[in-house]
């Protein structure tokens, strides 16, 4: 679970969307094993920003999302190096994101794909 104070803005925003059972998690090598395949409506990735780390998150969590659900994430173009997240996301899906919310600050761009 997301410790108190570790980005409460994200959880507060999700609450405004009337999403139920929203949990923040801290990823470990076995976190994805806590969830059954096709059991989640949405996963938001904002963790390891290396190409390898993002690819690993996608490989582990995409199968956990219900058909019609979303895999989303942060920092598509705003990280150091800036191409690392974008490269992983585009490589995994074979195309740019279906949804890309460009940030007007250095906070990072949000991306999403429907499963």
C-alpha positions, 0 to 999 in steps of 0.5 A: 500500500502507498504509505501516507504522504507518498503522493496523496494527490493521485489518490485524492484525484482518483476518488473524485472519479468515483473509482472504487477500491483504489489502492496505492502499492509499492512495487516489489519483485512479487507484487504482481503475484498478489493479483489474479489475471484480469482482476484489475480495472486500471493500473497506473505505473510511476516507478522505475523509469528505466526502459527495462523497469517499465517493460518489466512492470508492463509484462507483469501487470498488463495480464492483471487488467480486465478486458476494457480496463486501462494500463496507464502511467507517468513520465512518457516524455519527462524523465532522465533520460527522456526517451526511456519510458517512451521507448519501453511503452512504445516497444511493448505496445508497438505504437504510441499511447492511445491517450497522451496527456501532455504536461505543461510543467516538468511534472511529466506526461500521462499515457494510457492504453485500453486493454 
